[in-house]
Amino acid sequence: MQLCAQQGLSPSQWSNGPNDVYSAHKHSYDKVIYVVSGSITFGLPEEGREILLNAGDRIDLPADTVHKAVVGSQGVTCLEAHL
């Protein structure tokens, strides 16, 4: 949380169990996600790529970016802020 505060972000925390899946979707706002523990793989279908995030990693998702995700085998806890 301190890292987020230093960057002017006000995050909320969320968690998911092992192998949970988020189908492709998008948001009307910019989003920043930090992985606190576990792992999650984000798919960016319009770019044809996947990004594996582990504890300490960050992803920035601009508004209207189509994305999906699969949680790793140990679950995941993240901090998320909207810009």
N, CA, C and O of each residue as an XYZ file, in Angstrom:
332
protein
N       0.818     -1.199      0.000
C       0.000      0.000      0.000
C       0.861      1.263      0.000
O       0.489      2.272     -0.599
N       2.009      1.204      0.672
C       2.872      2.379      0.744
C       3.367      2.776     -0.643
O       3.421      3.962     -0.968
N       3.726      1.793     -1.456
C       4.179      2.075     -2.814
C       3.074      2.776     -3.602
O       3.340      3.734     -4.327
N       1.851      2.306     -3.461
C       0.726      2.935     -4.158
C       0.528      4.371     -3.683
O       0.313      5.272     -4.495
N       0.600      4.586     -2.373
C       0.422      5.929     -1.828
C       1.500      6.874     -2.343
O       1.220      8.036     -2.635
N       2.727      6.382     -2.455
C       3.828      7.202     -2.975
C       3.577      7.620     -4.414
O       4.084      8.645     -4.868
N       2.794      6.825     -5.129
C       2.479      7.117     -6.525
C       1.145      7.839     -6.673
O       0.670      8.043     -7.790
N       0.537      8.228     -5.551
C      -0.725      8.957     -5.579
C      -1.926      8.094     -5.888
O      -2.958      8.602     -6.328
N      -1.812      6.786     -5.663
C      -2.910      5.862     -5.943
C      -3.632      5.497     -4.652
O      -3.012      5.407     -3.593
N      -4.938      5.288     -4.743
C      -5.750      4.848     -3.607
C      -6.334      3.480     -3.955
O      -7.460      3.395     -4.447
N      -5.588      2.422     -3.707
C      -6.021      1.095     -4.154
C      -7.010      0.414     -3.203
O      -7.128      0.759     -2.027
N      -7.700     -0.551     -3.761
C      -8.476     -1.493     -2.963
C      -7.856     -2.863     -3.194
O      -7.175     -3.088     -4.194
N      -8.097     -3.766     -2.267
C      -7.500     -5.103     -2.351
C      -8.560     -6.115     -2.751
O      -9.710     -6.024     -2.322
N      -8.168     -7.084     -3.577
C      -9.043     -8.198     -3.921
C      -8.223     -9.468     -4.042
O      -7.014     -9.432     -4.274
N      -8.901    -10.579     -3.881
C      -8.254    -11.887     -3.953
C      -9.132    -12.856     -4.710
O     -10.352    -12.701     -4.762
N      -8.501    -13.854     -5.295
C      -9.213    -14.941     -5.963
C      -8.530    -16.251     -5.635
O      -7.331    -16.300     -5.359
N      -9.317    -17.309     -5.670
C      -8.794    -18.639     -5.422
C      -8.069    -19.188     -6.632
O      -8.103    -18.605     -7.715
N      -7.411    -20.318     -6.431
C      -6.646    -20.948     -7.507
C      -7.472    -21.191     -8.764
O      -8.610    -21.656     -8.705
N      -6.877    -20.869     -9.882
C      -7.420    -21.162    -11.216
C      -8.728    -20.458    -11.554
O      -9.393    -20.843    -12.516
N      -9.117    -19.438    -10.790
C     -10.297    -18.655    -11.158
C     -10.049    -17.988    -12.513
O      -8.910    -17.693    -12.875
N     -11.126    -17.758    -13.248
C     -11.021    -17.219    -14.606
C     -11.912    -15.984    -14.752
O     -13.067    -15.983    -14.327
N     -11.362    -14.948    -15.353
C     -12.127    -13.768    -15.764
C     -12.197    -13.799    -17.280
O     -11.163    -13.813    -17.948
N     -13.394    -13.808    -17.825
C     -13.526    -13.796    -19.285
C     -13.203    -12.403    -19.826
O     -13.133    -11.437    -19.067
N     -13.011    -12.309    -21.120
C     -12.621    -11.050    -21.765
C     -13.651     -9.954    -21.484
O     -14.858    -10.157    -21.614
N     -13.132     -8.790    -21.096
C     -13.969     -7.630    -20.812
C     -13.103     -6.379    -20.885
O     -11.889     -6.468    -21.070
N     -13.731     -5.209    -20.739
C     -12.988     -3.954    -20.702
C     -13.680     -2.992    -19.749
O     -14.824     -3.213    -19.353
N     -12.976     -1.916    -19.382
C     -13.493     -0.906    -18.466
C     -13.374      0.466    -19.112
O     -12.578      0.665    -20.029
N     -14.168      1.403    -18.629
C     -14.155      2.764    -19.179
C     -13.129      3.655    -18.480
O     -13.089      4.860    -18.729
N     -12.302      3.079    -17.613
C     -11.319      3.836    -16.845
C      -9.963      3.128    -16.904
O      -9.885      1.928    -17.167
N      -8.907      3.887    -16.656
C      -7.568      3.316    -16.564
C      -7.454      2.566    -15.240
O      -8.000      2.995    -14.223
N      -6.740      1.447    -15.263
C      -6.613      0.600    -14.086
C      -5.143      0.239    -13.876
O      -4.417     -0.036    -14.831
N      -4.712      0.244    -12.603
C      -3.373     -0.193    -12.210
C      -3.555     -1.349    -11.241
O      -4.320     -1.245    -10.281
N      -2.855     -2.454    -11.487
C      -2.938     -3.619    -10.611
C      -1.536     -4.024    -10.178
O      -0.643     -4.188    -11.009
N      -1.350     -4.185     -8.873
C      -0.127     -4.733     -8.285
C      -0.459     -6.104     -7.709
O      -1.472     -6.257     -7.026
N       0.365     -7.086     -7.971
C       0.178     -8.404     -7.366
C       0.920     -8.410     -6.028
O       2.123     -8.156     -5.969
N       0.183     -8.705     -4.962
C       0.746     -8.751     -3.613
C       1.274    -10.151     -3.319
O       2.371    -10.309     -2.782
N       0.489    -11.163     -3.674
C       0.921    -12.550     -3.477
C       0.266    -13.425     -4.535
O      -0.768    -13.071     -5.101
N       0.882    -14.566     -4.791
C       0.367    -15.481     -5.802
C       0.730    -15.025     -7.202
O       1.724    -14.330     -7.414
N      -0.107    -15.435     -8.159
C       0.150    -15.067     -9.554
C      -1.158    -15.016    -10.336
O      -2.173    -15.588     -9.940
N      -1.093    -14.312    -11.455
C      -2.238    -14.184    -12.350
C      -1.693    -13.907    -13.754
O      -0.726    -13.163    -13.917
N      -2.312    -14.502    -14.743
C      -1.919    -14.272    -16.125
C      -3.009    -13.473    -16.819
O      -4.157    -13.911    -16.904
N      -2.639    -12.296    -17.316
C      -3.570    -11.462    -18.066
C      -3.402    -11.740    -19.551
O      -2.285    -11.760    -20.069
N      -4.509    -11.953    -20.220
C      -4.515    -12.091    -21.664
C      -5.000    -10.804    -22.290
O      -5.970    -10.201    -21.832
N      -4.322    -10.393    -23.332
C      -4.712     -9.203    -24.102
C      -5.034     -9.689    -25.509
O      -4.181     -9.633    -26.396
N      -6.268    -10.169    -25.722
C      -6.599    -10.826    -26.987
C      -6.427     -9.957    -28.227
O      -6.075    -10.472    -29.288
N      -6.666     -8.662    -28.118
C      -6.517     -7.794    -29.287
C      -5.048     -7.601    -29.665
O      -4.741     -7.243    -30.802
N      -4.139     -7.839    -28.711
C      -2.700     -7.739    -28.967
C      -2.074     -9.109    -29.182
O      -0.911     -9.215    -29.573
N      -2.852    -10.158    -28.923
C      -2.348    -11.511    -29.100
C      -1.241    -11.890    -28.136
O      -0.320    -12.620    -28.503
N      -1.322    -11.402    -26.901
C      -0.269    -11.752    -25.945
C      -0.838    -11.996    -24.553
O      -1.956    -11.599    -24.226
N      -0.011    -12.672    -23.744
C      -0.337    -12.937    -22.350
C       0.803    -12.435    -21.480
O       1.965    -12.461    -21.885
N       0.459    -11.972    -20.267
C       1.449    -11.432    -19.348
C       1.271    -12.126    -17.998
O       0.224    -12.003    -17.363
N       2.293    -12.850    -17.569
C       2.274    -13.509    -16.272
C       2.782    -12.527    -15.224
O       3.875    -11.976    -15.357
N       1.981    -12.312    -14.179
C       2.368    -11.432    -13.084
C       2.515    -12.245    -11.808
O       1.656    -13.062    -11.474
N       3.606    -12.012    -11.106
C       3.874    -12.629     -9.812
C       3.940    -11.534     -8.758
O       3.865    -10.349     -9.083
N       4.079    -11.929     -7.502
C       4.162    -10.965     -6.404
C       5.197     -9.886     -6.717
O       6.332    -10.181     -7.091
N       4.779     -8.631     -6.557
C       5.658     -7.491     -6.828
C       5.505     -6.904     -8.215
O       6.013     -5.816     -8.486
N       4.802     -7.617     -9.113
C       4.626     -7.120    -10.484
C       3.424     -6.188    -10.584
O       2.511     -6.229     -9.759
N       3.450     -5.348    -11.615
C       2.396     -4.365    -11.865
C       1.981     -4.441    -13.325
O       2.790     -4.724    -14.208
N       0.685     -4.180    -13.559
C       0.197     -4.017    -14.921
C      -0.660     -2.760    -14.957
O      -1.426     -2.496    -14.031
N      -0.528     -1.990    -16.028
C      -1.348     -0.820    -16.276
C      -2.264     -1.156    -17.440
O      -1.801     -1.526    -18.519
N      -3.559     -1.027    -17.216
C      -4.537     -1.317    -18.270
C      -5.273     -0.031    -18.621
O      -6.134      0.415    -17.862
N      -4.946      0.571    -19.762
C      -5.658      1.777    -20.181
C      -7.148      1.500    -20.402
O      -7.545      0.368    -20.679
N      -7.948      2.531    -20.279
C      -9.389      2.413    -20.532
C      -9.635      1.738    -21.874
O      -8.899      1.961    -22.835
N     -10.666      0.921    -21.932
C     -11.121      0.227    -23.142
C     -10.154     -0.846    -23.648
O     -10.275     -1.289    -24.790
N      -9.200     -1.268    -22.819
C      -8.319     -2.378    -23.176
C      -9.035     -3.693    -22.872
O      -9.362     -3.971    -21.718
N      -9.276     -4.489    -23.889
C      -9.895     -5.797    -23.679
C      -8.869     -6.698    -23.001
O      -7.738     -6.837    -23.469
N      -9.280     -7.306    -21.894
C      -8.383     -8.188    -21.154
C      -9.162     -9.320    -20.506
O     -10.360     -9.203    -20.250
N      -8.469    -10.409    -20.248
C      -9.011    -11.552    -19.525
C      -7.925    -12.003    -18.577
O      -6.792    -11.530    -18.665
N      -8.255    -12.921    -17.659
C      -7.239    -13.336    -16.701
C      -7.511    -14.736    -16.176
O      -8.654    -15.186    -16.099
N      -6.420    -15.411    -15.816
C      -6.486    -16.719    -15.170
C      -5.579    -16.655    -13.949
O      -4.396    -16.334    -14.058
N      -6.144    -16.964    -12.789
C      -5.398    -16.946    -11.541
C      -4.513    -18.190    -11.461
O      -4.902    -19.264    -11.918
N      -3.332    -18.039    -10.884
C      -2.396    -19.145    -10.742
C      -2.849    -20.191     -9.738
O      -3.867    -20.021     -9.067
N      -2.098    -21.255     -9.641
C      -2.471    -22.414     -8.820
C      -2.445    -22.148     -7.317
O      -2.972    -22.948     -6.544
N      -1.840    -21.039     -6.891
C      -1.800    -20.691     -5.465
C      -2.770    -19.565     -5.116
O      -2.770    -19.075     -3.987
N      -3.600    -19.151     -6.084
C      -4.483    -18.012     -5.857
C      -3.722    -16.712     -6.071
O      -2.550    -16.724     -6.449
N      -4.395    -15.589     -5.828
C      -3.767    -14.281     -6.019
C      -4.425    -13.262     -5.103
O      -5.622    -13.333     -4.824
N      -3.622    -12.319     -4.645
C      -4.105    -11.133     -3.945
C      -3.494     -9.933     -4.649
O      -2.288     -9.891     -4.893
N      -4.339     -8.955     -4.975
C      -3.893     -7.793     -5.734
C      -4.360     -6.497     -5.084
O      -5.334     -6.477     -4.331
N      -3.655     -5.429     -5.386
C      -4.091     -4.073     -5.099
C      -4.474     -3.455     -6.435
O      -3.732     -3.570     -7.411
N      -5.624     -2.803     -6.483
C      -6.118     -2.215     -7.729
C      -6.526     -0.778     -7.493
O      -7.226     -0.471     -6.528
N      -6.081      0.111     -8.387
C      -6.453      1.521     -8.331
C      -6.978      1.939     -9.705
O      -6.514      1.451    -10.735
N      -7.934      2.829     -9.701
C      -8.499      3.374    -10.933
C      -8.034      4.801    -11.090
O      -8.031      5.579    -10.137
N      -7.646      5.132    -12.292
C      -7.132      6.488    -12.561
C      -8.192      7.322    -13.224
O      -7.957      8.490    -13.531
